[in-house]
Amino acid sequence: MPVSYRKLFELMEIKGVKKFDLRKMGISPTIVARLVKNTDVNMSTIAKLCELLECQPGDLVEYIPDKEDGATR
């Protein structure tokens, strides 16, 4: 999946929130691991993160196009 949650972790650092804190806030260890690995998470997870961090989805996730996806569709 060509997404990056780098922005999420940068925001967490700014707000002083650790990965362990996400778990205490109800985000499962499996979901935290998926975020670290930049794999799929569902929109309800993104919504929960937005609620917890008081932000918008674009503050958490970034679309990274595949390098070979540069061709016109």
C-alpha positions as CSV (number, residue, x, y, z in Angstrom):
1,M,0.0,0.0,0.0
2,P,1.6,3.3,-1.0
3,V,0.8,5.2,2.2
4,S,3.0,6.5,4.9
5,Y,2.1,7.2,8.5
6,R,5.2,9.3,9.0
7,K,3.1,12.4,9.6
8,L,1.3,10.5,12.4
9,F,4.5,9.8,14.2
10,E,5.8,13.3,13.8
11,L,2.5,14.7,15.3
12,M,2.8,12.2,18.1
13,E,6.3,13.4,18.9
14,I,5.2,17.1,18.8
15,K,2.3,16.2,21.2
16,G,4.4,14.0,23.4
17,V,2.4,10.9,22.7
18,K,4.3,7.5,22.6
19,K,3.2,4.3,20.8
20,F,2.5,2.8,24.2
21,D,0.1,5.8,24.9
22,L,-1.9,4.8,21.8
23,R,-2.4,1.4,23.3
24,K,-3.6,2.9,26.6
25,M,-6.0,5.0,24.5
26,G,-7.6,1.9,23.0
27,I,-5.5,1.4,19.8
28,S,-4.6,-2.3,19.8
29,P,-0.9,-3.4,19.6
30,T,-1.7,-5.0,16.2
31,I,-3.0,-1.7,14.8
32,V,0.1,0.1,16.2
33,A,2.3,-2.4,14.5
34,R,0.4,-1.9,11.2
35,L,0.9,1.9,11.5
36,V,4.7,1.4,12.1
37,K,4.9,-0.9,9.0
38,N,2.8,1.6,6.9
39,T,0.2,-1.1,6.1
40,D,-3.6,-0.8,5.8
41,V,-5.7,0.3,8.7
42,N,-9.4,1.0,8.4
43,M,-11.0,4.4,8.5
44,S,-12.5,3.9,11.9
45,T,-8.9,3.6,13.2
46,I,-8.0,6.9,11.4
47,A,-11.1,8.5,12.9
48,K,-10.1,7.3,16.4
49,L,-6.6,8.7,16.0
50,C,-8.0,12.0,14.8
51,E,-10.2,12.1,17.9
52,L,-7.4,11.3,20.2
53,L,-4.8,13.6,18.7
54,E,-7.3,16.4,17.8
55,C,-6.4,16.5,14.1
56,Q,-7.6,15.7,10.6
57,P,-6.8,12.5,8.5
58,G,-4.4,14.5,6.3
59,D,-2.4,15.2,9.4
60,L,-1.7,11.5,9.9
61,V,-1.4,9.8,6.5
62,E,0.3,10.6,3.2
63,Y,-0.2,9.0,-0.1
64,I,3.1,7.9,-1.7
65,P,2.7,6.9,-5.4
66,D,4.5,3.8,-6.6
67,K,7.7,4.7,-8.5
68,E,6.5,2.5,-11.4
69,D,3.0,4.1,-11.2
70,G,4.2,7.2,-13.0
71,A,2.5,6.1,-16.2
72,T,-0.8,7.7,-17.3
73,R,-3.9,5.8,-16.4
